[in-house]
Amino acid sequence: MKEKTNQFIYGKNPVYEVLVKNPKRINKIYIQKGFSYDNRMRKIVQEADYRGIIVQHINLQKFDQYFDTKVNYQGVIASVSTVETITLEEFLAIEKKGYRKLAALDRIQDPHNFGAIIRTLAAAGFDGVLIQNHRSAPINSIVEKSSSGAINHIPIIKTTSLNNSLEELKKHDYWVIATDIEAQDNYFEIDYTDMNFIIVMGSEGEGISKTLLNKADYKVRIKTNFESLNVSVALGVIVYEAVRQIELKTFNKT
């Protein structure tokens, strides 16, 4: 679904998450006339009123012109500014105790996959996701809806070159972990607990470019009895193995 010029997000969870996490992005909220309020919709209205954001009741079908196909508005649309991204330099300047966990996406252009990945990374407490300016999914309402608003909870780091960014991260003591179907090591054989790391994922069709694979300190595979997993599912498997190891180590120290 290709979006046109105007920037809108739709759905109760995405709109609510922007309201509570980054309300300055919202210009106005539109609610379907005659829509029956549930708890989430009431919270949206209450939060908007608290923050002085205008709520207007109209026929939401007037927004169909902004999308190439019809979408499920769930009774609410918000007019918003675009999601702010940061540079790698800005990310590295952010102070944080302990090790950091990142993911990098190489040529993942499907916004549904991108949104699902963001949701997983935010839920797992990752520190950011690194994407390239070109050949990456646009950050639009599909991504926000697929992420269920999680895009407001994790830094999006944009770069002109993933290759150069990985080099820079390695200089800052990050270890690069790349997925490769031909890798010898399984994803669970890596110790994720004592290092800053970045997990690199490629598109389902093309995989990770050879240039980026050559930057990897570890190459890992996920063994399956069928064809390869969807990229968002595959990343989730690795992400939660890393989280499991880190939490287990923390638990054993207490």
Secondary structure, DSSP 8 states (H G I E B T S, - for coil): --B-SS-EEESHHHHHHHHHH-GGGEEEEEEETT----HHHHHHHHHHHHTT--EEEE-GGGGGGGBSS----TTEEEEE-----B-HHHHHTS--SS--EEEEEES---HHHHHHHHHHHHHTT--EEEEESSSS---SHHHHHHTTTGGGGS-EEEES-HHHHHHHHHHTTEEEEEE-TT-SEEGGGS--TTSEEEEEEEBTTTBS-HHHHTT-SEEEE---SSS---HHHHHHHHHHHHHHHHHHHHHHH-
